[in-house]
């Protein structure tokens, strides 16, 4: 995999020159050479699957590459960038001190979602469409979206590309549509790297493509053993599918079954692991993540650079990201997860996750400027919570309680209180546990939309303190960016 990542980083540089809108149609070029055409790539892949494997490695590399959203900003470092965006939009993450200004006006004050000229709209758009484009390059190189490759290696690569394409479309639907409305035209859809700029299509068409991609990916990845957790395997594809089905909200029974299928083979993080730093991709409860190291070479411009007090980071020097005060107050005193945060009112570090996300050296300002701590994209706790949620929305309270207790019993000494919950009170508890368990991991925003929730900001935010913001508020979704409107002839300000 190291060999593929090395080649893949070069491929990532090529793919990163491509986006939607004005430069979506540009052809990527490997350094010092013309790019492979789809026909050439298809021919090469039949001889050596490592060719397409390397290109897929390049697409994976974009998920943690600085500038993959098309900017030089210190909030532009791949998928984890948008975990922070979404956690702040949901208000579960408070920007409680701001010295350098990242996230303050555009995200925490909701200026970007209300003004399509703000760069954050374009950054989110460019990043996820770049991943789509990269996946399309891989799919085209394997013969196209309707082809099933012959070799097991190429089947696995095709499965990964389709799953990651669906993952990117999923986040685009979440960030650019207030709530699921199948008839609403929301985004362009691209099934091939040769597709030109296109019009917005109905949300149902995008969800149909995601479901098709994930159904095929799960089949293609059956029996595949990945070399490391950077790659998507069958259970991760099932996890992505569970999210897609829950967001669509039309088949909770199927969504429940998919979440349950994804759980197999993983164990929940223990009480010691949830206060152990969240820095090791080999943690058994992690389903999907990235093993960061010196060779990859991330530094300040990274998720850790924005979140870890014990690093050369913004939190160390004056940009504090903290748990919302009201959410913290809702955690029972005997819950192990309460210890993840510093409870010291009046202190700079109040409610910062100093005991959840941290470098093992625990040295403020950091002993090294190269990030070696890992990224988590998905863990099995999410699937337990999704299963509980979908059972509750299916009207199966007994099963929902069983699923919820499987997780909560690992976090509090006595979870028997769950036995007395039903109906909306049970749904509310599942939503609360999701916010507590997955704080800082980019999942609160998704849960807020699924649960059609309203969140009231606590006292430790710098803006909108006490404001109640519903999931479908105009401020909760991004605008199609100015650049796309300027250069895509099928999209205008009238249909933005």
Secondary structure by P-SEA (a helix, b strand, c coil): caaaaaaaaaaaaaaaaccccccccbbbbccccccccaaaaaaaaaacaaaaaaaaaaaaaaacccccccccccccccaaaaaaaaaaaaccccccccccccccccccccccccccccaaaaaaaaaaaaaaaaaaaaaaaacccccccccaaaaaaaaaaaaaaaaaaaaaaaacccccccccccbbbbccccccccccccaaaaaaaaaaaaaaaaaaaccccccccccccaaaaaaaaaaaaaaacccaaaaaaaaaaaaccccccccccccccccccccccccbbbbcccccccccccccccccccccccccccbbbbccaaaaaaccccccccccccccccccccccccccccccccccccccccccbbbbcccaaaaaaaaaaaaaaacaaaaaaaaaaaccccccccccccccccaaaaaaaaaaaaaaaccccccaaaaaaaacbbbbbccccccccccccccccccccccccccccccccccccccc
